[in-house]
Amino acid sequence: MEMIRSISLITIRPWMMALLFLLMAGSNGYAQPPVKSFVVKKDHIYITLGKNISQQELDAFIAQYSLQELDLKTFFKSNKPDSLFKLGWQVQLNNSEIVVISKSMQPAGKLDDPVEKILLAQKIFFNGYGASNKEPLYGVNRFKRKYPFAVNDSLVTFFFRGYQQAAKVMLAGTFNNWDPEALRMKKVDSGWVAFVKLGAGKHYYKFIVDNKWTIDKDNELVENDGQGNDNSVYYKTNYVFALKGNTKAGKVVVAGSFNNWDPNEITMDFFGEGWIKHLYLAEGTHTYRFVAGGNWFADPANPETFPNEFGETNSVICMGKPHVFVLKGYTTAKRVMLLGSFNQWRNFELQMHKTDTGWVLPYVLGHGNYEYTFEIDGRKPVDAVTRKEKANEVLVIAPNYQFRLQGYAAAKQVCVAGDFNNWSPNGFPMRKEAGEWVLEQHLYPGKRLYKFVIDGKWIVDPANKLREPNEFGEENSVMWMEYR
């Protein structure tokens, strides 16, 4: 086991993990199934195959991932990787027990093109960085040595400080598809400016000084896309927090549901009569409080509040149009509460309004997939037939993708579970349509993981060959939503 212990001290790459698994599996004296995996990691494909794989299993693996052009069967017989090299593959490991090969999915001729590197990272192999796996709930700009970009309605003035000797400075970003020739900056007395029409939200940019790409060194917000590209981040804000008074406080902070109630992150700016802070807030309902001198308190200028778990109130901001939740009947109930995944299932926060036919509550939600239920005088709704608690209701705001699964006609229930709906195994049932199971969901841009759940049994998508291992020693289906 000394060899295994030494491996753990260095960076474990995918092929090393496969080798480690093989070493441990071979030590127990039992026959083990052959190692076989197809993994997409950042901008590379990794194929790992045990040499004890049978011809039938190898044929099935080749067919599953459409690898016929690799001619893996010939490679296994001859042990000569020439055909793999010609197709751009590299052999990471090849011994008597295992072979690991990899290939970059980036076009070989564009490896040094900064535009292609950025676009590839943001449109294909982008998971949790720059363009964001999930639409951000909020954003705060953090500049140093210069003021935040001036904004006039939707027109933002990008300012690049210094570099007076440069012959040409260009501005590129997500707002112009990273085109290095589309937006030329104008020289002013202290730097360079360019005017860009932007909508509220998160934007990425870089400056190009005499054909050399650089981040904005006066902007503290920099994100790496996982492909070696550092990009500056700018939030076009859409909300202003303002607090009058408290002028003797050394520091005032705003904290809320949008930043997990962090009391140290968003420090407000003093402006003479009080405190102010410009933020970007995504569509949806946000609760917040101010913190001054260690004391938490609701916004005295905002009459909209929700009760909180401390017997006090949180101030409320609603960005966007409300969805009207309706519960018919229960007209004799004294109190009905709405609770769901959108408010962490809090049963004290959202009290519904009584009508002649039932109960209603307008509530603003951002794009996404939600589960919810009601609590009627402290109890959940009961099914009239089974006399059991009703399953949670489902709400999808702005569906942009349709999952389809063929076959399984005898199944009683088929659901989609993934990182876009909290891996809920029963919450999002599919419907039958002409021999298929179908369900619409809202998917954020980037990499998405999912599985189907058929009468309680989890399976990968048989029509999707792109998969990756999960923490349970199984696989998840993988798909990529493009950035629009």
C-alpha positions, 0 to 999 in steps of 0.5 A: 500500500506504500505505492497507493499512499504516495499517489495520494500526495500528488494531483490525482488525474482521471487516468491516475484515479482509474489506475488506483481503482485497478490496484485496489480492486486487484488486491482482494483476490476476486475477479473484477469487471473490466475497467471502462469509462468515458469522461469529459473533463474540462476540454479533454476526453479521457477513455480508460479501458482495462486490458481484460475487457472482452471482445463483446464488451469492447464492441458495446463500448465502441458502439455506445460512444461512437468510437469506430474511427479509433479502431480500438480493436486493432490497437488492443491486438497490436499495442501500436498507437499510431492510428490514435496519434493520427486522430489527435489522441494521446496515450496517458498510460499503457501497461499490461493491465490498463490503457488511458488515452485522451484528446483535446476537444479544442480545434488544433489550429486555434489553440493559441487564439484568445477569442476561440479559447474564451468562446470555447470555454464559455459555450462548451466546457464551462462549469461553475466559472465565468459565464456562470452555471447558474444565473447569478442572484446578485452582483456588486462591482468592485473597482479600485483606483477609479470610479465605477463605470458611468451609466446613462440609462442602458449606455455604460461607459467602459473606462480603461485607465492609462496606456496613453502611449498605445496606438490602439485599444479595443474592447471585447466581451460577451456583449460583442461575442468577444470580437477583437475588432468590433469596438474601438476605444477612444483616447481621453486625457487619462485613458480610453473609453468606449460606450456599450449598451447593456442590459442588467446582469453579469457581463465579461470583458477584456481590453486589447492593447496593441493586439495584446489581451489584458484584464481590467487591472483596476477591477477586483472582479476577475474569474477564470473560465477553467481554460486558462482565461482570466476575464474581468466581470462587470455587473450592470446594476438595477437596484439601489439600497439606501439607508438614511441616517446612521451617520455615526456608524463606522460601517453599514452592511446589507445582507439578504437571501441573495447572498446567504445573509453574509454580514460582512460581504456587501458594505454600503457607501457613505454619502453624507445623509446616510448609506447607499449601494448599487447592486444587480438583483436577478428576477425573483423575490429577495429578503434583506436587512441592514447591519449597523454596529452589530445590530440587524434591522429591517429597512425603515423606508420599505413597507414590504416585509415578511416575518422571519424565524426570530419573530421579527421581519425582513424587508422584501424586494420583488424584481419582475412579474408575479406568479399567482399561486391559487388554492381552491376551496378550504374556505373555512380554514383560518390560515393557509401558508405557501411553502416551497423550494423557492423559500427553503420550505418556510411555513411561516413566511408566505401567508395566502389571502382568502377569497370567496372560492379559496386562497391566492398569493402573488409571488415573484419567481425567477426562471427555474424549476420549483416544487411547492405545497400548502399548509392549511391550519398547520396541515398539508393537503390530503388526497380525497381518494388515498387519504394521504398527503398530496405530492408537492406541486410543480412549477416551471418558469420559462421552460427552455428544454424538453426531455424525451425518453422513448419506451418504458410503456409499462412504467407507472411513473417516469421522472427527470432528476438533475442539478437543475431541480435539486435531484428531486426523484419524484418531483418532476414527473414526465407525461406520456406522448405518442410512445415517449415520456416528455417533460419541459424544464428550465436549464441554466447555461453550461454543463447540466447533469441528469438521470431518469427515475423509472418507478424508483430506479435511476438510469442514465439517458440511453439516447445520450452517449455523453456521461461522467462518473458520480459519487455513487460509483455510477454515471450521470448523463451530461448535456450542455446548454448553450449561452444565448 
